Amino acid sequence: MGDSDLHTQHLPAYSPPEYQLILEIYVSSLERSIPFYQSLGFDLDWHVPNIFAQVSWDRSILFLKVKDASATVSAASPANGSHGAGNVRIMVPDVEMKYKECKKLGCTV
């Protein structure tokens, strides 16, 4: 079996699709980040104050983790102060309305 066969082979699900890929974002403050993501339409599922939060959009999950300067992380990690770039896509029925909401929040879109 070649590598390309692995992409077309249908294997039994080992977990629901919404749990197979979860993005974790480093934040400086959950007290600011949670309301920000809630204003975008995310639901707060649970959190540990000043450490970690899980928010969700429909069945998709996003982790928010407070940066810890004392933790050992890779040199390219946002927790080390590097300014990385990313692409997070959220499918919505009314993109113009969501665009306006994001601009009101001061997001760069």
N, C-alpha and C positions, 0 to 999 in steps of 0.2 A: 504494500500500500504506500503510495507516494504522499508527500506533504499536502498536495492539493486535494487528495481524497479526504483528508481530515476535515476540510472546510465544507464538504458536501455531504459527509456522512451524518446521519441523524442518530445521535446518541440519546439515551434516556436523560431526562432533565434531572440534575443533581440538586437543583434548587429552583425556585420560581424565577422567571426571567428578570423581574424587577430587583432581585437580590444578587444577580450575577455580576453586575458592575455597579459599584457605588463610589462616587466621588467624595473625597474628604478635602475640605478647604480649611487652611489655617487662618484664623482670625485673631485680632488683637483684643476683642471684647465680645463676649456673648450678649452682654446687656445691650449693646448697640446692634449686633448682627442678627439676633433673633427677631426683633421688631422689623428690621429691614427686610428680611426674607419673608416674614409674615405679610408685610405690606405689598410684596410682589405676588402673593397668593399661596405661599407655602404654608403648611400646617406644622405646628410644633408637635412632634410625637412624644419626645421626652428629652430631659437634659440633666446634667450634673452641673450645678452652678460653678462658674469660673473655670470649667474644664472642657466640657463636651456637650453637644446637642445634636439631635437627629431631627431634621425637618423633611417633609415629604410634599410631593406634587403628584396628585393622583396616586399611582402605585410606585413612583420613583422616589428614591431616598437620597438625601444629601447630608453628609456629616460635616459639622462645624467643630473644629478643634482649636482651642486657645493655644497660641504660640507659647512655647516654654523655652526661654533663652538658655536654661541650664541643661536642656535635653540634648543628647547627641543625635544630630541629624545630618543628612548628606549636604555637601556644599551647595548644591543647586536647590535645596529645599527653601520654600518661602519662610519657614521658621528660622532660617539662618539670615534673614534679611534680604535675600536676593529678590529681585522683582521679575517674577516669571510671568508668562502669558498663558492664557488658556481659552478654551472655547466650550461654553456650556450652552446646550440647546434645549429649549423648552417649547414644545409644540402647543399653541394656543389657538382657539377658534377666531379670535379677533386681534390680530397682530397690531393694528393701528392703535387700539385702545391700550394694549399693554406697552407699546412704545411710548405713548404719552405719559402713562403712569411712571415708567422708568425715567423719563426725562424730568418729571416733577421731583423725583427722588434724587436727582443729580447724577444719575448713572451715565457713563460714557457708553453710547450705543453705536 
